[in-house]
Amino acid sequence: MTDSNNCKQCSAPMKLESIGAVAGEEGVLKISIVDFPVKTCERGHRQFVSRDFPMQLLEQTTNGDKTGLPSGKKRGLLFKKYHCGKCDAPLAAAGVQRPFGFDVKLADVPQMRIEFTLPVYTCASCGQEQLRERSEAEELAPAALADAFQAAGIKPQA
C-alpha cells in the first residue's frame, strides 16, 4: 500500500528529508535517531515516511543484542535484586551510563543511525561488565521511541 504524498493536516505536497537528530527517553534508556527521515510539507508539518515505519524502526531497535554485553539476573520474590550473570554476586545499585549505536537501513528510506545510552554495571566480585537485565531496555524502547517521535513533531496517524 502506498502512502499519500500529501500532508494529512493541510493537503500540501510532502517531500522526503532528514532532520538531523531527535532524542527520547524512558526510564534508564535514552535513544537518539540521527539523520531521521521524515516527510515534510512547505508549512513544516511532519509525517512518518510510511505507515509501518515506526514498527519497522522498533523492530530494528529491539531485535538482537545491540550492546555486545552479557546480562545480569534478577532474583527475589518480593524485593528484586540484580546479580552478576557470571558469578552470581550482587550488582551495585547504580551503573555507569554508556553509549551504544548502530546503523539502520530500511527499504526505500535513507540510512539513519540509532544511538542509545544504558547503564552498564561492573561486578565488584569478578569484574564482568554487563547490563542489569536485557529485557529492561527492550521494554523501555517503545516509549523512548515515541518520545523521540514526539520531539520530532510527528503526530500519530489515524
N, C-alpha and C positions, 0 to 999 in steps of 0.2 A: 504494500500500500504506500503510495507516495504522499508525503506531507505537503500541505499547501505552501506556496511561496509568497503568500500574502499574510500580513500581520493580522493576528486574531483580534487585536484591540482597535486598529484604525484602518485596516484593509490596504495599507501601503505595501509596495513590493519589499520583500526581505532579501538580504544578501548575507552570505557566509563571511564571518570574520572571527579572528581570535582576540580574546580580551585579556591578554597578559596573565595575571594570577588572581585567583579568588580563593578565599580560605573559609573553612568552617571547623567547628569543634563540638565535641560531645564528650563529657567526662574527661578521661585522660588522653583521648585521641584528638589530634589536630590534623586536618587534611588541607592541602593546597592543591589546586588544579592549575598548572602552568600552561599557557597557550590554549586556554579553554575555548573550543569552537562553539559559536552560537550564531543564530540568525538574528539580524538586527534590521530594523526599518529606519527610514530617514528621521523619524521622531524619537529614536532611541529606545523603542520597545525591544525587548529581547525574548527569544524563544529557544528551546532546545532545537538542535539540528534535525531531530526526528522524534517521533512519539516514544520509541523504545530506547532512545539514547540514555536516559537516567538508569534504566535497568541494566543496559549493557555495561555502563560505567561501574555500577555497583558490583556486577558480576566480576569484572576485571579487578576490582579493588579487593574483593573478599576471597576469590578463588586462589588457592595455593598459598604457600609461605612466601611472603614478600620481604621478610627480615633476615632469613637465614639463621635465626636464633632458636634454640630449643625453648620449650615452655615448662614453667613450673607446674605444681599440682595444688589444687585446692583441697583442704582437709577440714573435717569437723562437721558435726550435725547441726548445731545451732549457731556457733560462732566460727565462721570460716576463716582459716588462716592459710597462707600460701607457703609451700615448701619447695625446696630445690628439686628439680626434675632428675638430677643426677645422684645426689647423696641423701635427699630427703630432709636436710636441715631446714629450719625455719628461715624464710626470707625476710629481709628488713622491710619495715613498713613503707619506706619511700624509695623510689628508684630514681635514676638519672635520666632525664629526657634525652632521647637520641633520635636524630632524623634518619629516615629511610626514603627511598624513591625508586620509581620505575617508569618506563615509557609505555604509553598505551596507543595502539593504532587500531582503530575500528574502520570497517568498510565505509568508503565514501566520506571520510572525515579526516582532516589533517591530524597528524600526530600531536599528542599532548603528553604532559608528564604529571604523574601523581606523586606528591611528596607528603609524607606523614610523619608525625612525631609521636612516639610512645615512650613510656618509662621502661628502662632496662634495669634489671636487678642483678647484682653480683652476689653470689652466695658467699657468706663470710667463712664458711667451712671449707669448701672445695675450690672457690674462685670462679665457678661456672657463671657466665653471663647468660641471662635468659629473660624472656617475657614472663610476667606474673602468671598469665594464662592466655593462650592464643585466642580462645573464643571471645574473650573480653573485647578485643579490637574488632572482631567480626560482628559482634552485637552492636557496637557503637558506630560502625561505619555508615549505615543508612541515615542516621540522624545527623552525623557530621557532614555527609554529602549534601543533605537537604539544607543544612545551614550555609554551606558554600553556594548552593544554587540560589538561595535567598539573597546572599551577599552580592551575587552577580546581577540581581534584579530580574530574575526569571520567575514569572508567576506560574503556578501549577496549571497544567492544561486539563480541560474537562474531557 
